[in-house]
Amino acid sequence: MASGREIPSLDGLRAVSIGLVIGSHCISGLASRFNGFPSTEIGLMGQHGVDVFFVISGFLITYLLLKEFDRAGTISLKRFYLRRFFRIFPAFYVFLAVVGLLWRGGVVSFNLRSYVTAATYTYNYSRLASGWALGHCWSLSLEE
């Protein structure tokens, strides 16, 4: 069977799910301008995109672990998290560095607790975490 990068239909599903979320965010801004705008339906559109993305992620993680089990007869969580580290962490921490600089420059606002919980993948578990710039970290927190 093909690897995750060699399954074009998954790339297509990723594009659709990301499009649903981005479209939902963009269009929901119009709800406040137009009375009777279907904001609930638009919000559900974005939620469906998130759901599809999590299903794809779960499928790929399970697929990779089963593939390793078939090949090696065991699953190394250490190797799994090492691969994940090199795939996700560099881009995420560059994002956090840029957002941190924007925060220090007064361009975006959030509290220090939000920044720490985002950096430690616990954003989803803190009632005090807030701020649009880091609000997107909830999904990585949930997945980890």
mmCIF file of the C-alpha atoms, coordinates in Angstrom:
data_MODEL
# 
_entry.id   MODEL 
# 
loop_
_atom_site.group_PDB 
_atom_site.id 
_atom_site.type_symbol 
_atom_site.label_atom_id 
_atom_site.label_alt_id 
_atom_site.label_comp_id 
_atom_site.label_asym_id 
_atom_site.label_entity_id 
_atom_site.label_seq_id 
_atom_site.pdbx_PDB_ins_code 
_atom_site.Cartn_x 
_atom_site.Cartn_y 
_atom_site.Cartn_z 
_atom_site.occupancy 
_atom_site.B_iso_or_equiv 
_atom_site.pdbx_formal_charge 
_atom_site.auth_seq_id 
_atom_site.auth_comp_id 
_atom_site.auth_asym_id 
_atom_site.auth_atom_id 
_atom_site.pdbx_PDB_model_num 
ATOM 1   C CA . MET A 1 1   ? 0.000   0.000  0.000  1.00 0.00 ? 1   MET A CA 1 
ATOM 2   C CA . ALA A 1 2   ? 1.138   3.556  -0.650 1.00 0.00 ? 2   ALA A CA 1 
ATOM 3   C CA . SER A 1 3   ? 2.506   5.900  1.985  1.00 0.00 ? 3   SER A CA 1 
ATOM 4   C CA . GLY A 1 4   ? 0.531   8.936  3.162  1.00 0.00 ? 4   GLY A CA 1 
ATOM 5   C CA . ARG A 1 5   ? 2.317   11.103 0.610  1.00 0.00 ? 5   ARG A CA 1 
ATOM 6   C CA . GLU A 1 6   ? 1.414   8.677  -2.157 1.00 0.00 ? 6   GLU A CA 1 
ATOM 7   C CA . ILE A 1 7   ? -2.344  8.683  -1.541 1.00 0.00 ? 7   ILE A CA 1 
ATOM 8   C CA . PRO A 1 8   ? -3.552  11.556 -3.742 1.00 0.00 ? 8   PRO A CA 1 
ATOM 9   C CA . SER A 1 9   ? -7.147  11.234 -2.564 1.00 0.00 ? 9   SER A CA 1 
ATOM 10  C CA . LEU A 1 10  ? -6.016  12.105 0.975  1.00 0.00 ? 10  LEU A CA 1 
ATOM 11  C CA . ASP A 1 11  ? -4.347  15.241 -0.324 1.00 0.00 ? 11  ASP A CA 1 
ATOM 12  C CA . GLY A 1 12  ? -7.630  16.112 -2.025 1.00 0.00 ? 12  GLY A CA 1 
ATOM 13  C CA . LEU A 1 13  ? -9.580  15.502 1.175  1.00 0.00 ? 13  LEU A CA 1 
ATOM 14  C CA . ARG A 1 14  ? -7.091  17.658 3.088  1.00 0.00 ? 14  ARG A CA 1 
ATOM 15  C CA . ALA A 1 15  ? -7.604  20.459 0.575  1.00 0.00 ? 15  ALA A CA 1 
ATOM 16  C CA . VAL A 1 16  ? -11.389 20.200 0.870  1.00 0.00 ? 16  VAL A CA 1 
ATOM 17  C CA . SER A 1 17  ? -11.302 20.173 4.679  1.00 0.00 ? 17  SER A CA 1 
ATOM 18  C CA . ILE A 1 18  ? -8.918  23.132 4.846  1.00 0.00 ? 18  ILE A CA 1 
ATOM 19  C CA . GLY A 1 19  ? -11.062 24.958 2.289  1.00 0.00 ? 19  GLY A CA 1 
ATOM 20  C CA . LEU A 1 20  ? -14.165 24.387 4.415  1.00 0.00 ? 20  LEU A CA 1 
ATOM 21  C CA . VAL A 1 21  ? -12.466 25.789 7.507  1.00 0.00 ? 21  VAL A CA 1 
ATOM 22  C CA . ILE A 1 22  ? -10.953 28.801 5.735  1.00 0.00 ? 22  ILE A CA 1 
ATOM 23  C CA . GLY A 1 23  ? -14.215 29.463 3.898  1.00 0.00 ? 23  GLY A CA 1 
ATOM 24  C CA . SER A 1 24  ? -16.130 29.257 7.159  1.00 0.00 ? 24  SER A CA 1 
ATOM 25  C CA . HIS A 1 25  ? -13.799 31.758 8.822  1.00 0.00 ? 25  HIS A CA 1 
ATOM 26  C CA . CYS A 1 26  ? -13.940 34.161 5.888  1.00 0.00 ? 26  CYS A CA 1 
ATOM 27  C CA . ILE A 1 27  ? -17.682 33.976 5.339  1.00 0.00 ? 27  ILE A CA 1 
ATOM 28  C CA . SER A 1 28  ? -18.632 34.074 9.029  1.00 0.00 ? 28  SER A CA 1 
ATOM 29  C CA . GLY A 1 29  ? -17.309 37.625 9.168  1.00 0.00 ? 29  GLY A CA 1 
ATOM 30  C CA . LEU A 1 30  ? -20.174 38.599 6.898  1.00 0.00 ? 30  LEU A CA 1 
ATOM 31  C CA . ALA A 1 31  ? -22.798 37.356 9.370  1.00 0.00 ? 31  ALA A CA 1 
ATOM 32  C CA . SER A 1 32  ? -22.579 40.499 11.457 1.00 0.00 ? 32  SER A CA 1 
ATOM 33  C CA . ARG A 1 33  ? -23.138 42.676 8.387  1.00 0.00 ? 33  ARG A CA 1 
ATOM 34  C CA . PHE A 1 34  ? -26.206 40.955 6.991  1.00 0.00 ? 34  PHE A CA 1 
ATOM 35  C CA . ASN A 1 35  ? -29.313 40.256 9.011  1.00 0.00 ? 35  ASN A CA 1 
ATOM 36  C CA . GLY A 1 36  ? -30.474 36.672 8.569  1.00 0.00 ? 36  GLY A CA 1 
ATOM 37  C CA . PHE A 1 37  ? -27.127 35.416 7.282  1.00 0.00 ? 37  PHE A CA 1 
ATOM 38  C CA . PRO A 1 38  ? -26.901 31.636 7.856  1.00 0.00 ? 38  PRO A CA 1 
ATOM 39  C CA . SER A 1 39  ? -24.073 31.843 10.407 1.00 0.00 ? 39  SER A CA 1 
ATOM 40  C CA . THR A 1 40  ? -24.996 28.524 12.062 1.00 0.00 ? 40  THR A CA 1 
ATOM 41  C CA . GLU A 1 41  ? -24.720 26.674 8.759  1.00 0.00 ? 41  GLU A CA 1 
ATOM 42  C CA . ILE A 1 42  ? -21.445 28.405 7.944  1.00 0.00 ? 42  ILE A CA 1 
ATOM 43  C CA . GLY A 1 43  ? -20.069 27.429 11.381 1.00 0.00 ? 43  GLY A CA 1 
ATOM 44  C CA . LEU A 1 44  ? -21.087 23.813 10.787 1.00 0.00 ? 44  LEU A CA 1 
ATOM 45  C CA . MET A 1 45  ? -19.303 23.895 7.435  1.00 0.00 ? 45  MET A CA 1 
ATOM 46  C CA . GLY A 1 46  ? -16.062 24.751 9.233  1.00 0.00 ? 46  GLY A CA 1 
ATOM 47  C CA . GLN A 1 47  ? -16.692 22.131 11.905 1.00 0.00 ? 47  GLN A CA 1 
ATOM 48  C CA . HIS A 1 48  ? -17.160 19.476 9.227  1.00 0.00 ? 48  HIS A CA 1 
ATOM 49  C CA . GLY A 1 49  ? -13.822 20.527 7.738  1.00 0.00 ? 49  GLY A CA 1 
ATOM 50  C CA . VAL A 1 50  ? -12.151 20.089 11.133 1.00 0.00 ? 50  VAL A CA 1 
ATOM 51  C CA . ASP A 1 51  ? -13.817 16.691 11.566 1.00 0.00 ? 51  ASP A CA 1 
ATOM 52  C CA . VAL A 1 52  ? -12.595 15.500 8.157  1.00 0.00 ? 52  VAL A CA 1 
ATOM 53  C CA . PHE A 1 53  ? -9.075  16.711 8.914  1.00 0.00 ? 53  PHE A CA 1 
ATOM 54  C CA . PHE A 1 54  ? -8.996  14.810 12.241 1.00 0.00 ? 54  PHE A CA 1 
ATOM 55  C CA . VAL A 1 55  ? -10.284 11.652 10.554 1.00 0.00 ? 55  VAL A CA 1 
ATOM 56  C CA . ILE A 1 56  ? -7.534  11.914 7.929  1.00 0.00 ? 56  ILE A CA 1 
ATOM 57  C CA . SER A 1 57  ? -4.935  12.496 10.645 1.00 0.00 ? 57  SER A CA 1 
ATOM 58  C CA . GLY A 1 58  ? -6.149  9.540  12.685 1.00 0.00 ? 58  GLY A CA 1 
ATOM 59  C CA . PHE A 1 59  ? -6.185  7.343  9.599  1.00 0.00 ? 59  PHE A CA 1 
ATOM 60  C CA . LEU A 1 60  ? -2.626  8.270  8.657  1.00 0.00 ? 60  LEU A CA 1 
ATOM 61  C CA . ILE A 1 61  ? -1.286  7.818  12.193 1.00 0.00 ? 61  ILE A CA 1 
ATOM 62  C CA . THR A 1 62  ? -2.958  4.416  12.471 1.00 0.00 ? 62  THR A CA 1 
ATOM 63  C CA . TYR A 1 63  ? -1.807  3.456  8.978  1.00 0.00 ? 63  TYR A CA 1 
ATOM 64  C CA . LEU A 1 64  ? 1.818   4.333  9.747  1.00 0.00 ? 64  LEU A CA 1 
ATOM 65  C CA . LEU A 1 65  ? 1.771   2.482  13.063 1.00 0.00 ? 65  LEU A CA 1 
ATOM 66  C CA . LEU A 1 66  ? 0.239   -0.637 11.473 1.00 0.00 ? 66  LEU A CA 1 
ATOM 67  C CA . LYS A 1 67  ? 2.728   -0.454 8.624  1.00 0.00 ? 67  LYS A CA 1 
ATOM 68  C CA . GLU A 1 68  ? 5.575   -0.346 11.148 1.00 0.00 ? 68  GLU A CA 1 
ATOM 69  C CA . PHE A 1 69  ? 4.035   -3.233 13.098 1.00 0.00 ? 69  PHE A CA 1 
ATOM 70  C CA . ASP A 1 70  ? 3.774   -5.344 9.912  1.00 0.00 ? 70  ASP A CA 1 
ATOM 71  C CA . ARG A 1 71  ? 7.372   -4.566 9.013  1.00 0.00 ? 71  ARG A CA 1 
ATOM 72  C CA . ALA A 1 72  ? 9.019   -4.836 12.445 1.00 0.00 ? 72  ALA A CA 1 
ATOM 73  C CA . GLY A 1 73  ? 6.571   -6.837 14.538 1.00 0.00 ? 73  GLY A CA 1 
ATOM 74  C CA . THR A 1 74  ? 6.449   -3.998 17.068 1.00 0.00 ? 74  THR A CA 1 
ATOM 75  C CA . ILE A 1 75  ? 5.662   -0.304 17.316 1.00 0.00 ? 75  ILE A CA 1 
ATOM 76  C CA . SER A 1 76  ? 8.254   2.138  18.572 1.00 0.00 ? 76  SER A CA 1 
ATOM 77  C CA . LEU A 1 77  ? 6.499   5.156  20.076 1.00 0.00 ? 77  LEU A CA 1 
ATOM 78  C CA . LYS A 1 78  ? 9.914   6.744  20.448 1.00 0.00 ? 78  LYS A CA 1 
ATOM 79  C CA . ARG A 1 79  ? 10.484  6.579  16.664 1.00 0.00 ? 79  ARG A CA 1 
ATOM 80  C CA . PHE A 1 80  ? 6.911   7.691  16.003 1.00 0.00 ? 80  PHE A CA 1 
ATOM 81  C CA . TYR A 1 81  ? 7.278   10.822 18.144 1.00 0.00 ? 81  TYR A CA 1 
ATOM 82  C CA . LEU A 1 82  ? 10.747  11.515 16.755 1.00 0.00 ? 82  LEU A CA 1 
ATOM 83  C CA . ARG A 1 83  ? 9.326   11.509 13.201 1.00 0.00 ? 83  ARG A CA 1 
ATOM 84  C CA . ARG A 1 84  ? 6.425   13.657 14.358 1.00 0.00 ? 84  ARG A CA 1 
ATOM 85  C CA . PHE A 1 85  ? 8.848   16.022 16.089 1.00 0.00 ? 85  PHE A CA 1 
ATOM 86  C CA . PHE A 1 86  ? 10.792  16.673 12.879 1.00 0.00 ? 86  PHE A CA 1 
ATOM 87  C CA . ARG A 1 87  ? 7.624   17.000 10.812 1.00 0.00 ? 87  ARG A CA 1 
ATOM 88  C CA . ILE A 1 88  ? 5.565   19.332 13.030 1.00 0.00 ? 88  ILE A CA 1 
ATOM 89  C CA . PHE A 1 89  ? 7.691   21.010 15.692 1.00 0.00 ? 89  PHE A CA 1 
ATOM 90  C CA . PRO A 1 90  ? 10.033  23.102 13.505 1.00 0.00 ? 90  PRO A CA 1 
ATOM 91  C CA . ALA A 1 91  ? 7.212   24.819 11.628 1.00 0.00 ? 91  ALA A CA 1 
ATOM 92  C CA . PHE A 1 92  ? 5.116   25.197 14.783 1.00 0.00 ? 92  PHE A CA 1 
ATOM 93  C CA . TYR A 1 93  ? 7.913   26.779 16.794 1.00 0.00 ? 93  TYR A CA 1 
ATOM 94  C CA . VAL A 1 94  ? 8.782   29.149 13.942 1.00 0.00 ? 94  VAL A CA 1 
ATOM 95  C CA . PHE A 1 95  ? 5.095   30.145 14.003 1.00 0.00 ? 95  PHE A CA 1 
ATOM 96  C CA . LEU A 1 96  ? 5.292   30.652 17.771 1.00 0.00 ? 96  LEU A CA 1 
ATOM 97  C CA . ALA A 1 97  ? 8.466   32.734 17.412 1.00 0.00 ? 97  ALA A CA 1 
ATOM 98  C CA . VAL A 1 98  ? 6.823   34.993 14.806 1.00 0.00 ? 98  VAL A CA 1 
ATOM 99  C CA . VAL A 1 99  ? 3.667   35.355 16.902 1.00 0.00 ? 99  VAL A CA 1 
ATOM 100 C CA . GLY A 1 100 ? 5.844   36.084 19.961 1.00 0.00 ? 100 GLY A CA 1 
ATOM 101 C CA . LEU A 1 101 ? 7.635   38.858 18.075 1.00 0.00 ? 101 LEU A CA 1 
ATOM 102 C CA . LEU A 1 102 ? 4.307   40.280 16.903 1.00 0.00 ? 102 LEU A CA 1 
ATOM 103 C CA . TRP A 1 103 ? 3.089   40.180 20.513 1.00 0.00 ? 103 TRP A CA 1 
ATOM 104 C CA . ARG A 1 104 ? 6.192   41.986 21.800 1.00 0.00 ? 104 ARG A CA 1 
ATOM 105 C CA . GLY A 1 105 ? 5.723   44.556 19.027 1.00 0.00 ? 105 GLY A CA 1 
ATOM 106 C CA . GLY A 1 106 ? 2.125   45.164 20.054 1.00 0.00 ? 106 GLY A CA 1 
ATOM 107 C CA . VAL A 1 107 ? 0.664   43.884 16.791 1.00 0.00 ? 107 VAL A CA 1 
ATOM 108 C CA . VAL A 1 108 ? -1.291  41.019 18.397 1.00 0.00 ? 108 VAL A CA 1 
ATOM 109 C CA . SER A 1 109 ? -2.458  40.537 21.951 1.00 0.00 ? 109 SER A CA 1 
ATOM 110 C CA . PHE A 1 110 ? -2.774  37.553 24.248 1.00 0.00 ? 110 PHE A CA 1 
ATOM 111 C CA . ASN A 1 111 ? -1.549  36.698 27.719 1.00 0.00 ? 111 ASN A CA 1 
ATOM 112 C CA . LEU A 1 112 ? 1.683   34.925 28.619 1.00 0.00 ? 112 LEU A CA 1 
ATOM 113 C CA . ARG A 1 113 ? -0.238  31.872 29.858 1.00 0.00 ? 113 ARG A CA 1 
ATOM 114 C CA . SER A 1 114 ? -1.709  31.465 26.368 1.00 0.00 ? 114 SER A CA 1 
ATOM 115 C CA . TYR A 1 115 ? 1.759   31.519 24.856 1.00 0.00 ? 115 TYR A CA 1 
ATOM 116 C CA . VAL A 1 116 ? 3.119   28.952 27.323 1.00 0.00 ? 116 VAL A CA 1 
ATOM 117 C CA . THR A 1 117 ? 0.123   26.633 26.885 1.00 0.00 ? 117 THR A CA 1 
ATOM 118 C CA . ALA A 1 118 ? 0.480   26.846 23.107 1.00 0.00 ? 118 ALA A CA 1 
ATOM 119 C CA . ALA A 1 119 ? 4.199   26.041 23.314 1.00 0.00 ? 119 ALA A CA 1 
ATOM 120 C CA . THR A 1 120 ? 3.536   23.038 25.567 1.00 0.00 ? 120 THR A CA 1 
ATOM 121 C CA . TYR A 1 121 ? 0.580   21.681 23.565 1.00 0.00 ? 121 TYR A CA 1 
ATOM 122 C CA . THR A 1 122 ? -1.788  22.265 26.479 1.00 0.00 ? 122 THR A CA 1 
ATOM 123 C CA . TYR A 1 123 ? -3.719  25.220 25.016 1.00 0.00 ? 123 TYR A CA 1 
ATOM 124 C CA . ASN A 1 124 ? -6.916  23.206 24.851 1.00 0.00 ? 124 ASN A CA 1 
ATOM 125 C CA . TYR A 1 125 ? -6.784  22.440 28.570 1.00 0.00 ? 125 TYR A CA 1 
ATOM 126 C CA . SER A 1 126 ? -6.351  25.939 29.981 1.00 0.00 ? 126 SER A CA 1 
ATOM 127 C CA . ARG A 1 127 ? -9.419  28.025 30.773 1.00 0.00 ? 127 ARG A CA 1 
ATOM 128 C CA . LEU A 1 128 ? -7.233  31.123 30.854 1.00 0.00 ? 128 LEU A CA 1 
ATOM 129 C CA . ALA A 1 129 ? -5.712  30.725 27.390 1.00 0.00 ? 129 ALA A CA 1 
ATOM 130 C CA . SER A 1 130 ? -7.066  33.291 24.966 1.00 0.00 ? 130 SER A CA 1 
ATOM 131 C CA . GLY A 1 131 ? -6.277  35.310 21.884 1.00 0.00 ? 131 GLY A CA 1 
ATOM 132 C CA . TRP A 1 132 ? -6.999  34.856 18.206 1.00 0.00 ? 132 TRP A CA 1 
ATOM 133 C CA . ALA A 1 133 ? -3.319  34.610 17.214 1.00 0.00 ? 133 ALA A CA 1 
ATOM 134 C CA . LEU A 1 134 ? -2.855  31.453 19.294 1.00 0.00 ? 134 LEU A CA 1 
ATOM 135 C CA . GLY A 1 135 ? -6.413  30.153 19.229 1.00 0.00 ? 135 GLY A CA 1 
ATOM 136 C CA . HIS A 1 136 ? -5.559  27.848 16.358 1.00 0.00 ? 136 HIS A CA 1 
ATOM 137 C CA . CYS A 1 137 ? -3.214  25.852 18.609 1.00 0.00 ? 137 CYS A CA 1 
ATOM 138 C CA . TRP A 1 138 ? -6.170  24.002 20.139 1.00 0.00 ? 138 TRP A CA 1 
ATOM 139 C CA . SER A 1 139 ? -6.074  21.397 17.383 1.00 0.00 ? 139 SER A CA 1 
ATOM 140 C CA . LEU A 1 140 ? -2.428  20.439 17.977 1.00 0.00 ? 140 LEU A CA 1 
ATOM 141 C CA . SER A 1 141 ? -3.143  20.335 21.691 1.00 0.00 ? 141 SER A CA 1 
ATOM 142 C CA . LEU A 1 142 ? -6.064  18.000 21.105 1.00 0.00 ? 142 LEU A CA 1 
ATOM 143 C CA . GLU A 1 143 ? -4.145  15.776 18.724 1.00 0.00 ? 143 GLU A CA 1 
ATOM 144 C CA . GLU A 1 144 ? -1.157  15.402 21.045 1.00 0.00 ? 144 GLU A CA 1 
# 
